[in-house]
């Protein structure tokens, strides 16, 4: 089979021929029709991820057709169009993942290949309204957004929610999910164009965080937020605390802009703000996320599609950060 290979830290992604995997007990082989990129893939290429096991085949997100099942797996899965939950071994505590938690695509071979081996328990039927490319965009970013916003922050209909960094995959899922359940959605971005595109998806408004006094501007426009979903952290997090209403919740799923600046503790405890760290999600989170997408007819935003052999080019496009939505690879 064709696969995309990463030999070592700093090396480019290259197309190779590799033996097709074989399903063991409780496993399935999925013929990958489309796969999606995540920032995780770029971090692994540069050795900035906590797991470092090279050489490797990356790719956490995929959609395809079940081609083979192993012992103990119902044959009813054969030929089904599926998406794959990319995480496994969460552990017994639903509040946080355990030490054995893994994500598809290091240490186990991932989805940048014509076939991928996964646990049958991680298979979900692809919502019929989604193409393979749209479905492939969903798993990692979708479950991350869902857990941060609903499981951790308890977003409800009528809540006012701020989603930072509109344009990134997780942020766009958060926008779409929040709009779908009847929340009032606001966004931040470093691009006025991306703010406009977010409003096309149903956001009420937003501000450019590159502008001076953006926090005060957003507070004047919105009145503050019941829920904030953030993947940036950094100096701007101080403004997010100021923007949170009494009793509000902040869900953090990343820290792309680095260490948080000086916070006033009184703003947190006097307003009784809850700050939740969140990453990926449990099998229950994933199932509920897929159900929401199916019931509400949500379609992931796909920015651009590359063929498998141009995965290295796709990674550099992601690294440039110009995308609005997910970057997808067509495989077979």
C-alpha positions in Angstrom: 0.0 0.0 0.0 1.0 3.6 -0.4 1.8 5.5 2.8 3.4 8.8 4.0 6.5 8.2 6.0 8.3 10.4 8.5 11.8 9.0 9.0 13.1 11.2 11.8 12.8 14.6 13.4 13.1 17.4 10.9 12.8 15.1 7.8 10.2 15.8 5.1 7.2 13.5 4.7 7.7 11.1 1.8 5.6 8.6 -0.1 6.6 5.0 0.3 5.3 1.5 -0.4 4.5 -0.5 2.8 2.9 -3.8 3.6 -0.8 -3.6 4.2 -1.7 -4.1 7.9 -3.6 -7.2 9.1 -6.4 -7.1 11.6 -5.9 -8.9 14.9 -8.5 -9.8 17.5 -10.9 -6.9 18.1 -9.4 -4.9 15.3 -10.5 -3.6 11.9 -8.7 -2.5 8.7 -10.1 0.7 7.2 -9.5 1.6 3.6 -8.8 5.3 4.0 -10.7 7.5 1.6 -9.6 10.8 3.2 -7.5 11.9 6.1 -7.1 15.3 7.8 -4.1 17.2 9.1 -3.7 18.5 12.7 -1.1 20.8 14.2 0.0 17.7 16.1 1.5 16.3 12.9 3.7 19.4 12.4 4.8 19.3 16.0 5.8 15.7 15.7 7.8 16.5 12.5 9.8 19.0 14.5 10.1 16.8 17.6 7.9 19.1 19.7 5.4 16.4 20.8 5.7 14.5 24.1 5.8 11.1 22.2 8.9 10.6 20.0 9.0 7.3 18.2 10.4 7.4 14.7 10.1 6.4 11.9 6.4 6.7 11.8 3.2 7.0 9.7 1.2 10.0 11.1 -2.4 10.9 10.7 -5.0 10.9 13.4 -8.2 11.8 11.5 -9.7 9.7 8.8 -12.8 8.4 7.1 -13.1 5.3 4.9 -14.6 1.9 4.3 -14.1 -1.1 6.5 -12.2 -3.6 4.4 -11.4 -6.3 7.0 -12.3 -7.3 10.6 -10.4 -9.4 13.0 -11.5 -12.2 15.4 -14.4 -11.1 17.7 -15.5 -8.3 15.5 -19.0 -8.4 14.0 -18.9 -8.9 10.2 -21.7 -6.3 9.9 -18.9 -3.7 9.8 -17.5 -5.0 6.5 -18.2 -2.5 3.8 -19.5 0.2 6.1 -18.5 3.9 5.6 -17.0 5.0 8.9 -15.1 7.6 10.8 -12.6 6.6 13.4 -12.2 7.9 17.0 -8.5 8.5 17.0 -7.9 8.1 20.8 -7.6 4.9 22.8 -6.8 3.8 26.4 -8.4 6.8 28.0 -8.6 5.0 31.3 -11.1 4.7 34.1 -11.4 8.4 35.1 -13.7 10.3 32.8 -12.4 13.6 34.2 -8.9 13.1 32.8 -7.0 10.7 30.5 -4.7 8.1 32.0 -1.0 7.4 31.5 -1.6 4.9 28.7 -3.7 7.3 26.6 -2.8 7.2 22.9 -3.7 9.1 19.8 -3.7 7.4 16.3 -0.5 8.2 14.4 2.4 7.7 16.8 3.1 5.4 18.4 0.7 3.3 16.3 0.8 3.8 12.5 -1.8 6.4 11.5 -4.1 7.4 8.6 -1.8 8.9 6.1 -1.9 5.6 4.1 -4.2 3.6 1.9 -5.2 1.4 4.9 -5.0 1.8 8.6 -5.5 -0.7 11.5 -7.7 0.5 14.3 -9.7 -1.0 17.2 -13.2 -1.9 16.1 -14.5 -0.2 19.2 -13.3 3.1 17.7 -15.5 2.8 14.5 -18.5 5.0 14.1 -20.8 5.0 11.1 -20.2 8.1 8.9 -23.1 10.5 9.0 -24.8 10.2 5.6 -24.8 14.0 4.9 -21.0 14.1 5.0 -18.6 13.4 2.2 -15.5 11.4 3.1 -13.4 14.6 3.0 -15.8 16.4 5.4 -16.0 13.3 7.7 -12.2 13.0 7.8 -12.0 16.6 9.1 -14.2 15.8 12.1 -12.6 13.5 14.7 -9.8 15.1 16.7 -10.9 18.7 16.3 -14.5 17.9 16.7 -14.1 15.9 20.0 -11.7 18.5 21.4 -14.2 21.3 20.8 -17.1 19.2 22.1 -15.4 18.2 25.3 -14.1 21.7 26.1 -17.4 23.5 25.5 -20.0 21.0 26.6 -18.5 18.4 28.9 -16.2 20.8 30.7 -18.0 24.2 30.5 -21.6 23.0 30.2 -22.7 25.3 27.4 -26.4 25.6 27.1 -28.9 27.2 24.8 -29.0 30.9 25.3 -25.5 31.2 26.8 -23.2 33.8 25.3 -19.9 32.2 24.3 -16.6 33.6 23.0 -14.4 31.3 20.8 -10.9 32.6 20.2 -8.8 32.1 17.1 -11.6 31.7 14.6 -10.2 29.9 11.5 -8.5 27.0 13.3 -10.1 23.6 13.1 -11.1 23.3 16.8 -12.4 26.8 17.0 -14.6 26.4 13.9 -16.1 23.2 15.3 -16.8 25.1 18.5 -18.5 27.9 16.5 -20.7 25.5 14.6 -21.6 23.4 17.6 -22.5 26.4 19.7 -24.6 28.0 16.9 -26.4 24.6 16.4 -27.5 24.4 20.1 -28.8 28.0 20.2 -25.9 29.9 21.9 -24.9 33.4 21.1 -21.5 33.2 19.5 -18.7 35.8 19.4 -15.1 35.3 18.1 -11.7 36.7 18.0 -9.1 36.4 15.2 -6.0 38.2 13.9 -7.8 38.4 10.6 -10.9 40.6 9.8 -11.6 38.3 6.9 -11.8 35.2 9.2 -14.1 37.1 11.6 -16.4 37.8 8.6 -16.3 34.1 7.6 -17.2 33.1 11.2 -20.2 35.4 11.1 -21.2 33.6 7.9 -21.3 30.4 10.0 -23.6 32.1 12.5 -21.4 34.1 14.9 -23.0 37.4 16.0 -19.7 39.3 15.8 -16.1 39.5 16.8 -12.9 41.6 17.2 -9.4 41.5 15.9 -7.1 40.7 18.8 -4.3 42.7 17.0 -6.2 45.9 17.6 -5.4 48.1 20.6 -7.8 47.6 23.6 -9.5 44.7 21.8 -10.7 43.3 25.2 -12.5 46.6 26.1 -14.0 46.8 22.6 -15.4 43.3 22.8 -16.7 43.8 26.4 -18.6 46.9 25.1 -20.1 45.1 22.2 -21.0 41.8 23.9 -21.4 42.6 27.6 -19.3 39.6 28.6 -19.5 35.8 28.3 -20.9 32.8 30.1 -18.4 30.5 28.4 -15.1 31.1 26.7 -13.3 28.4 24.6 -9.6 29.2 24.1 -6.7 27.5 22.5 -4.1 30.3 22.7 -3.5 31.2 26.3 -0.5 33.7 26.3 -0.9 37.4 27.3 -4.4 37.6 25.9 -5.7 35.2 28.6 -5.7 38.1 31.0 -8.4 39.8 28.8 -10.4 36.6 28.7 -10.7 36.5 32.5 -11.9 40.2 32.4 -14.5 39.2 29.7 -15.9 36.3 31.7 -19.2 37.0 33.5 -19.7 36.1 37.2 -20.1 32.3 37.4 -18.6 31.9 33.9 -16.5 29.1 32.6 -13.3 29.1 30.5 -12.3 25.9 28.6 -8.6 25.8 27.6 -7.6 23.2 25.0 -4.2 24.6 23.9 -1.5 27.3 24.4 -0.3 28.3 21.0 0.8 31.8 22.2 2.7 30.6 25.3 2.7 31.4 29.0 -0.2 33.3 30.6 0.5 36.8 31.7 -0.2 38.2 35.2 -3.7 37.4 36.4 -5.5 39.3 39.1 -6.6 36.4 41.4 -9.5 38.5 42.7 -11.1 38.6 39.3 -11.2 34.8 39.3 -12.4 34.1 42.8 -14.7 37.1 43.3 -16.5 36.4 40.0 -16.4 32.6 40.9 -14.9 31.8 37.5 -14.2 28.1 36.7 -11.1 27.5 34.4 -11.1 24.0 32.9 -8.2 22.3 31.1 -9.3 20.0 28.3 -7.8 17.8 25.6 -9.3 15.3 23.2 -12.2 13.4 24.8 -13.6 10.1 26.0 -15.5 7.6 23.9 -18.7 9.1 25.3 -17.6 12.6 24.3 -16.9 11.3 20.8 -20.2 9.4 20.4 -22.1 12.5 21.6 -20.2 14.7 19.2 -21.0 12.5 16.3 -24.6 12.4 17.3 -24.8 16.2 17.5 -23.2 16.5 14.0 -25.7 13.9 12.6 -28.8 15.4 14.2 -28.0 19.0 13.4 -26.7 18.3 9.9 -23.4 20.1 10.7 -20.8 20.1 7.9 -17.1 20.6 8.8 -15.4 23.5 7.1 -12.7 22.1 4.7 -10.3 24.8 3.5 -8.2 22.8 1.0 -7.7 19.3 -0.3 -4.4 17.7 -1.3 -3.6 14.3 -2.8 -1.7 11.9 -0.6 1.6 12.4 -2.4 1.5 16.1 -1.6 1.3 15.7 2.2 4.6 17.5 2.8 3.2 20.5 0.8 0.0 20.3 2.9 2.0 20.4 6.1 3.8 23.6 5.0 0.4 25.2 4.2 -0.8 24.4 7.7 2.4 25.7 9.2 1.8 29.1 7.4 -1.5 29.3 9.3 -3.6 30.9 6.5 -6.3 28.2 6.5 -9.9 28.7 7.5 -11.0 25.2 8.3 -9.4 21.8 8.0 -6.7 20.7 5.5 -7.7 17.3 4.1 -5.7 14.6 2.2 -7.5 12.4 -0.3 -6.1 8.9 -0.2 -8.0 6.4 -2.4 
